[in-house]
């Protein structure tokens, strides 16, 4: 027994007459000679009480709601203070909730605190540590920065916000009296400090006291994801709300919010990124002056733009499917849009569908890339579109004029990539 990373380590088993018992050494109280002596007269700033694990169920704490007799002759666990589990629950296991706030930014101004024994007044005995959990973790934990991949995630569920249930020795979220009647809440904002713009949020439909069903209840649907992306909601927060609100719409923030019990309340925030790429894509754009028969005939731009078929541009893309999900490319779901310049004028030809080829340059209607694997595909378009004029009609550019276009490829509404193509006549 002793200190681990500055935290008292159980079990506390020995008080020695010579002052070298494990509890005495850990508490830096060599003058404690027996179990019947008070050890509450410790330095409140940086003393042993500050080294007690906050989230342990079994630890000494002060309570104004629990009155128990202190009988130093008692040494059995049943008579330690507080005496019963109900007493510890009623006192939030010695924790005090931070003040509620209607400003979301204000929720994270302070965290949960430990009601330490009063120096020289409250008992702090070896038996108070019976069942003490050195490794007790906070019942709520941050999600960190989140990226949702729209290529295969149609929705997102905020799971793993809390430690599963509770344990016999560590405090669970649903066991805290001052929190259990709240609803789990997730919100979004356009600024990292949540102080500007509209803040939107939704909650679980069940209260935290019904923890087994709560963690899967906050689903960010496909429509929600679109709303977040289109309106620039890039940051999220996790907390508790006093009223249920199960739709992600703007609303008055008059509802009281409460910080979840975490090691650091400010950690319950993070970025929320919606990635609309189809997969991890490394690509190059080329033009060519021959029918597409293989990759060897393609060369780096710029190339001459000819006035009639069979001359083409193409995108050569090396695609890696995400490790946990395959990607299926379907030609009918591919579309491209072009913005470019023609003889100094900006042009935007009508959108069209590129032709899909596999790595052997065989035309395909669809290509499936297994999860975690990489393949090469080609997206082929007629080269003449580079020579469309500002009226949307093909026109042979003057000799020596260089044409520059940006071709944007999408697949089922998800961004595939944007590629620069140059050619000249």
N, C-alpha and C positions, 0 to 999 in steps of 0.2 A: 504494500500500500504506500502511496505517496502522491506525487504530482506528475501528471502527464500533460505536456503542452500547457502548463499553468493551471490545470484543472485537477481537483482532488480525485484520487483514484481509489475506488472501493476494492475489497472490503476493509472496513475499519475494525480491527480485531483486538487491538492491544493497547492498554494504557499501563505504563510501567512506572514503578516508584522512583526510578532513577531519571525519569523525564525523557527516556529514549524510546518510548512506545511509538508505534507507527502513526497513530492519530496525533500524538503530541508533536512529532516531528513535522507532519504535514501541515498542522495548524500553527506551527511555530510557537507552541505554548508548552515549553519544557517544564513549566511549573505546575502543570496539571498533574496531580498525584493520584487521582482515582476517578471512577465514573461518576461519583456523586457530586463532583465539583462542577460549577457552571463554567462553560467556556464561551459564553456569549459576550464577554468583555474583550472583544477583539477589535482591531483597528478597522473601522468601516471603509476607509480609503486604502485599497491595496492590501487589506488584510485577508485572512483565510476565507471570510464569507464571500469575498469577490471571486474566489476560486471554485465556488460550488457551481456545478453544471445547472444552468437555468432550467432545462427541460426535463430534469429528473423528477419523477413523482415523489420519491422518498428523500426528503432533505428538510432541514429545519427552516421554518419561516415564521414571520410574525403575522398574526391575523387579529383584526379588531372584531371579527364576528365569531370567533371560536374562543370559548373560555374553558380552559382545562387546568386542573391542578398540577402543580409541579412537585412531584414527590421524588426526591433524589435517591430514595432507597429502592425504587422500583427499577428493575433491569430487564423485564420481559418485554418482547416486542409489542404485545397487546396493550401495554400501558405507556407506550411512548407518546409523544405529542406531535401533532394531533392524534387522538386515539383511534379514530375510525376513518375508513375510506370516505364515508359520506362527509366527514369534516373536511378532508383534503379537497374533495370535489367542490364543496360549498365555498371554499376559499380560493378556488382557481389554482390549487396546488401552489399557493404562495405567489401567484402572478397577478399583476394589475394590467388591465387593458389600457391602451393609449386613449386619449380623448377622440371622440368621433368628429368628423369634419364633413361639410357639404362641398368643400373645394377638394377635388381629387388630389391636387398637388399637396394639400394640407394633410392628407391621410398619411403620407410618408414622412411627416416631420418628426415623429417619435415612434418608438417601438414598445413592445411589452416589457415590463420591468419586474424584477424580483424583489419581493418584500423581505428584506434581510432582517434577521433578528436584531433587536435594539441592543446596542452595546451595554453590557452590564445589567440587563433586565431580563431578556428572554433566554430560556434554556437552549443550549446547544450541546446535546449529549451524543455519545457514540451511538446509542440506539436510534437516534434520529436519522442516522444514515443506513439503517438496516433496509436493504433493497435498493440502495442508491445505485443509479446507472451512470457510470462514467462516460459512456458513449451515447447518452440520450441525445437524439437529434431533434431539431425544431419540427413541429408538426406540419408546417407549411414550408415549401421550398420553391425557389424561383424556377421558371422555365428557361431563363436565358433568352438569347435572341432566337427568333423563330423565322424560318423560311418555309412558305407553303408553295409547293411546285404544282402549278395548275395543270401541267401536262398530264398528271395522273391523280392529283388530289382534288376531288370535287368539293370537299368540305374539310373542316378541321375541328377536332374535338380537344378541348383543354383537359387532358387527363394528366395524371401524375403531378397535380398541383400540390397534393398533400401526401404525407406519408400514409401508407395504407393502414387504416384503422388506428388502433393504439396498441400499446404493449402493457404488460404487467408493471413495467418499470419506467416507461417514458410516456409523457403526456401526449394524448391524441387530440386532434382538432375538435372533435365532437364532445370532448369531456370538459371543455372550458365553459363554465356557466355564462360568462359574459359574451360568448360568441355563438353558442349553439342555436340561438333563436334567429341568427342572421342567415342570409343567403350568400352563397359563393358568387362572386362577381368578377367579370372580366370587362375591361373597357378599352377604348381606343382613342387616340388623339393625334393631331397633326404635328404637335411639338413635343420634344423630349421632356420638357418640364410640365406639360399638360396645362399650361397657363394661357395659351392662345388658341383661338378657333373653337369649334364645337367639339365637345367630348360626347361620345356615345358609348353605351354599355348595355350588357344584358346579364342576367343572373341565372342561377339554377332555379328550377321550379320547386325544389324541396329545400328545407332548411338544413343547415350544417349538422344539426343533431341527427339527421338521416344520412350520414356520410356515405354509406355504402352505395347509395343511388345518386349522390350529388355530383361526383367527379365526372360522370359521363353525360351530364345534362346540359353543359354549355357547349353547344355545337355552333360553329361558325359556318353557315351554309354556303352553297355556291353563290346565291344572290348576295349574301353578306360579304363574301370575298370580293365580288365585283364592286360593291358599294365602297369597301375599304380602299380598293385600288383606285377607283375613279375619283375619289374625293381626297386622296392623299393622306389616309390614316396610316401612319408609319410606326406608331408606338403603342404599346399595350400596358395595362396595369392589372394586377390581381389584388383583390381585397374582399371585404364582406359588405353587404348592403342590407339595410334594415327592411327594405321592401322588395318584393319580387318584380322583375321586369324581364320577360323572356323574349322580347324582340329587340333587334339591334337598330334602334331609331334614336334620333335626337330627343332629349327630354331634359326637363329642369333637374339640376343637380341638388335639389333641396333634400333628397334622401340622405340620411346620415350614412356615411361610409366609415368602416373600421379597418385598420391595418390587420392583416393576418399575422399570427405569431410566427415569426421567422427570425433567423439569426441576424438579419439586417433588413428592416422593413423596406428600404429603398431598393433592395435586390428584387422585389416583386414587380419590377418593371423591366421593359426590354423593347427591342425593335421588332416589328412585325412586317416582314418582307414577303410580297407575293411575286414569285418568279414565274413569268409567263413563257419562258423558253420551252421548247418541245423536249429538249434533252441537252446534254453538253455537246456543243457543236463547234468544230473547228473547220472553217471553210475558206475557199478561195474562189474568186470569180474569174472566168476566162471568156474570151471570144475565139471563134475559129472560122476557118474558110473551107470546110469540107463537111460532108454528111457525117453525123456522129457515129463512128464505128469503134472507137476505143479512146482511151485516155492519152495514148502516145501522140495523137495528132493535135492535141490541144497545146496551146502555148500561152505564155503570160502576155497580158495586154500591154500596150494597145495593139490591136490588129485591124486590118482594113474592113470597113463595113461595106458589104456588097449590096446590090440593089434587088436581088431576087433569091429565092431558095436555091439550093438547100444549105443556107448558111445560118449558123446558130451561135448563141451564147450559152454558157452553162455555168452552174454552180457545182463545184465539187466539194462535197461535205463529208467530213469524218465525224460520225455521230457515235457517242457513247451513251447507252441507256443508263438511267439512274440505277444504282446498285440494288434497289429494292423494288424495281418495277420495269417491265419491258416497255418498249415504245413501238407502236405500229404506225408507219407512214402509209397513207392511202392517197393515191393520186387525186381522186375526186375531192379530197379535203384540202388539197394544196391550192394556194392562190398567191399571186404576186402583184405588187403595185410598183410603179416606176416613177421616180422623179428625176429629172435630168435637165441638161441644157442642150439646145440645138442652135448652133450658130449664134450663141449669145443670148438666146431666149429660153426661159424656163418652160418645160413641157411636162405633162403628166398624162401619158396614154391610158386608155381604159385597162382595168385589171384583167388578168387572164390566168389560165391554169398551166403551169409548167408540166412537161412530160417527165415521168419518174423512171430512172434507170438504176439497176443495182451495180455492184462493184465490178461485174463482168461486162458491163454496158449492155445488159439485156433489159429491154423495156418491161416494166412491172406495173400492175394495178395497185399493189400494196407490198410493203416490205416490213417484216417484223424483226426488231432488234432485241434479243433476249436481255434480261436484266444483267447489268454489269459487263456487257460485251460491247465491242466497237466494230463498226462496219463503215464502208464508204458508199455513198449514193451520189447520183448525178441528177440535177434538175436542169432540164434543157428547155430553152426558149428560142424563138426565131431571132436572129441577129438584127433583122430589119427594124425591130421596135426601137433600137437605139437611134434610128434615123427618122423617127416621127417628128414632125414639126409642131409648132405651138398650136396648130389647128387640129392636131391629132391625125394628120395624114402623112404617109410616107413621102419623104423628099430626099433625093440624093444630095448630101451636103457637098459644099465646094471642096475641091482637092486640098488636103492638108489640114482641114478642120478637125479638131479633136472633139469627140463627144464624150461627155461624162454623165453617167446615170447611177443612181442608187436604187438597187432592186431590193425590195422588202418582201420576204417570203413568210407566209403564215400557214398554219396547219390547224384546221378546226377552230380558228379564232385565237390560237396560241402563237406567239411570236416564234418563228423559226430562226430568222436572222436577217440582217441587213447587209448588203454587199455592194461594193463599189465596182463598177464596170467602166472601162474606158475603151474607146475605139476611135479610129480616124479614117478619113477617106483621102 
